[in-house]
Amino acid sequence: MDPAAAKLIGAGLATIALAGVGVGIGNIFGSFVSAAIRNPAAAPKVFGNVLLGFALTEAVALFALLIAFLILFG
């Protein structure tokens, strides 16, 4: 197998994590909207945790892109 082709395949496999990140972010904000509709008084108290969950989920996406770029250009 050509090493250039192996790099492209490896980078493509590393970016599969981005699909999971999209699903995770959708779940986080979907659950927050659902909870905020049920109990609007508690929504501001929970929003900090929502942002923390978003940040941690987004970090997975950044790690996946970093690995993909390291495979391609490293």
Buried (B, 14 or more C-beta within 10 A) or exposed (E): EEEEEEBEEBBEEBBEBBEEBEEBBEEBEEEBEEBBEEEEEEBEEBEEEBEEBBEEBEEBBEEBBEBBEEBBEE
